[in-house]
């Protein structure tokens, strides 16, 4: 009898540990896809002012840490502000100097830099094609810093992301509700959510955001579908001009956010 009780207890413990590991599984963050009328000009602009690193797998692609920055050609994209993917954030070691550089270059400054006590110094600028960009001074994560989503119920957005893509629910600097995405070989990414009505992101300046499939994309999509995720584009291959082929799929994210899942066979984590 005692052996049976111990076996049952062990089984419950094992199942609990398994459930915890599944719940904690984190998808690495992969990319941001921006709509612009002229991809080469946009790649040059972000490389010059934000320090993106060129990659050769396809034309006009940049990397910020391990996150790809990709451009879609679209002449009539709506501004990012007010969509389900409202803006993105970059961090600089000296924000005052960077804002002076932006001003000298004629870049639109939406909100001048200001110190937020207990957080960091921040401001807002806008790229020439309607993408709202938050610029911050956070020495703990320089470069591409965060994506700021939008929805009428931020907790629902956070809960959806945690249930589907994992991550760590925490507070940025102990103050701002956030999910932090960290994975071995990948640079960190913060996802923040502001409260407000939102339009679907597709067709806006920030068209969609993407996570990396940790294994075969078909299995990842099966798992997401089992969790109630709406798959809008079934997994399909895509050949890149100068890089290994990928597999990709699109799903409907929270509050109208368009989300891409990408499998990059043969590439090491973070590449």
N, C-alpha and C positions, 0 to 999 in steps of 0.2 A: 504493500500500500504506500509506504514511504517513498519507494522508488518511483511509483506512478505519479505521486504528487510532485516529486522533484523533476520528473520528465515533463510534466505539464507546465511546471514553472519555467523550465528551460525553454520549452517551445514558445511560451508567451514572450519570454525575454528575447528570443531569436526573432520572432515575428515583429516585436516592437523595434528592435534594432534595424531590421530590414526596412520597416515602414519609415523610420527616421532617416535612413540613408537615401531612400527614394525621394522623400520630401525635401531633403537638403541638396539634391542633385542640382548643380548649377550649369546652365549653358554658358559657354564663353560668349562675350559680346563681340560682334563681327564688323558691322559697318553702318554707315549713314549714306543714304542716297538722296541727292539734291537735284531739283529741277532747275535748269538754267537754259537760256537761249543759245549760249556759246560755250560748250564744255572746255575747249582749250583755254579760252580767256579765264574761265572760272578756276581751272586748275592752276593757271599762272598766278591768279590773285591770291588764292589760299596758300600756295607755296610761298609767295613773297611775304605776305603779311602775317601768316599764322604758322609758318615753318613746316608745312607738310613735306614728307619725303616721297619723291617720285618712285613708282614701281612700274615695271615694264610688262606685266602680264597682259595689259590692254592700255590703249591710249588714255591719257588724261586721268590717271588714277594716282591718288596720294595715300600715304599711310601716316597716321598719327599714333605713335606707339604701335600697337598691334591692330588698331582699328582702321579699316579701309574707309576712304572718303571717295565716293563715286558720283558721277554726274550723268544725268539723263537730259537729253536735248528736248526742251519744251519752251516755246516762246511766250506762252500765256499763263505761266504758273501764278497762282495766287500767293500773296505773302504768307509766310509761315505763321505769323502771329494770329492766334485765334483758332488754329487747327488743333487736332489731337496731339500733334508733335509741334508744340509752340515755338521752341527755340533750342539752341544748343549752347554749350559753354566751353570756353577755353581759359586756361590759367597761365599767367605770366609772372615771372619773378619780380618785375618792376612794372606795375600797371600804369603808374603815372607816366613813365617814359613811353609806354606803348600807346597810351591815349594821345600823347603829343605827336607820335608818329602817325597815328590814324588821322588826326586833325590836319597835319601838314600834307597828307596825301589826299585830302578831300573826302575821306570816308565819313559816311553819315553817323554822327554820334547821337544816339537816341536819348541816353541818360549819362551825364558825366560821372566819372568815378567818385565814389564816396565810401567812407569807412562804415561798415556795419558792425557795431560793437559785439564782440564775442563770436563773430563769423569771419569775415575778411573784407577787403576792399573789393568793390564791384561796380560795374557800369554796363551799359548796353550800346551796341553799335548795330549797323545793318549792312549786309553786303549789297552790291549793286543790283542784285536780282531778287531782293525781298526776303532774304533769310535773316531773322532776328538772331543776334548773337550776344550772349552774356559773356562779359570778360571779367575775370576775377584774379585775385592775387592769393593763390593757395600754394605755398611751397611744397606741400605734401603730395600734390599731383599736378605737375606742369604739363602743358600741352592740352590735348582734348580732355575735357574735365567731366562734362555731364550732358545728358539729354533731358530737357524739361518738357514733360508731357502735360496734357490738360484734360480735365474731365469734370463733370458735375459732382462726382463723388470720388475724391482722391483715394479713399480707402479701398473702394472697389477696384480701382486701377492697380493699386499696390497688390491687393489680394490676387488678382488675376495673374499678374506677372510672377509673383512668388509661386503660385500653384503650377504654372506652365513652364517657367524658365528658371526657377530657383532664385538664387541670390540671397543676400543677407539684408533683412529688414533692420534698419538702424537709423541713426540721425547724423547727418553731415555736421561735423564740428559739435556734435551733441545738441544741435538746435533745430535742424531742418529735417523733416521726415524724408526718408530716402531708401532706395535699395542699392546696395553696392554689389557690383559684379566683379568677382576676382576668380581667376583660374590660372593654374600653373602655365607659365609661358606667355600669358596674355597680360596686357596692361589693364589697370583698374578702370572701371567706368561707373559713374553714379547715374541713377535714374531718379529724377525728382518729378513731382506731380503738383500742379497748381489747380485750384478749384475754379471752374468756369464752364460755361457751355462751349462745346467744341464742334467744329466741322470735321468731316473725314479728312485725313491727311493727304490722301491721294490727290494729285493735281495741285497741291500747295508746294511752296519752295522746298520744304523738307518733305519729300514724298513718302519715304518709309525708312524704317530702321531695321537692323538685322542681327540675328543671333547665329552662332555656329552650331551645327549639329555635331554632337560628340561621336556619333557613329553613322551607320547607314541612314540616309535621309528617309528612305521609305519606312524604316522602323520608327524613327523619330516622329514622323507624321502620323503613323498609326497610333502611337502613344498619345500624341496631342489630340487626335480625333476622339480617342477613348475618354479624354478629359473634357470633351464637349467643345473643343475648339473648331471653328468653322474654317475649313480649308478652301481657299478661293482659287488656288492654282495647284494642281497636283504636281508631285515631284517630276522634274524633267532635267535633262542634261543641258549644259551650255559650254561650248568650246570657246576658250579665250585665245586671242591671236598669238600670244607669247608665253602662255602659262598652261599649267595642267587644267584639264576640264573640271568643271564643278557640277554639282546637282543643286537645284534650288526649288523652293516652293514658297507660296504666299499664304498667310493666314490672316483672318480678321482679328485684330487686337482690340483692346478695351477703348471705349469712347470714340471709336472710328479710326483708331491708329492702324495703318497698314504695316504688317510685319513680314519680313522675309526670313526664311531659315535656309542656311547654306551648308552644304557638305563640300569640303575641299580635300578630296582624296589625295594622299601622298604628301601633303604638307604637314610639317611638324607644328605643334601648338604655337600660336602666335604669328605664324608665317602666312 
